[in-house]
Amino acid sequence: MNYPRITTRLIAGLMFFILGLTKLANPGGFAGSLDKLGFPISLTLAWVVLVIEIIGGAMLTVGFKVEYAAVPLAAVLVVATLIRHMGIPGPAWEVLKSAIQGSTVLMHLLGISVLSDFAVNGAGEFSLEG
């Protein structure tokens, strides 16, 4: 029994699911944040992200088609890490300073790593697939 893998899948899935529900409570506020970052069609993008987080998080939690859920969730994290938390595009020093100081960036990189594993290796035990 691979308890660490099961625990990681459950925590990651619940994290995304809850974050998506939080955005669902105020999609306009999330869209405003995206608009300030310079994203076009921010309201549409906000809905896309929150749907990915809710559905992908639920799929990850129950272990259903995890390979397909992990890829868009990782894409959300990559974009959030590069644009929101590392300031890309931006001055090189600010990007480096943000990366060094930002524990959020490290957590996003950890999340990308975990999701990459699930995308390649599937849900594992105690899932709808296993």
Helices and strands as residue ranges (DSSP letters): H 3-25, H 27-36, H 42-62, H 66-79, I 80-85, H 92-101, H 103-121
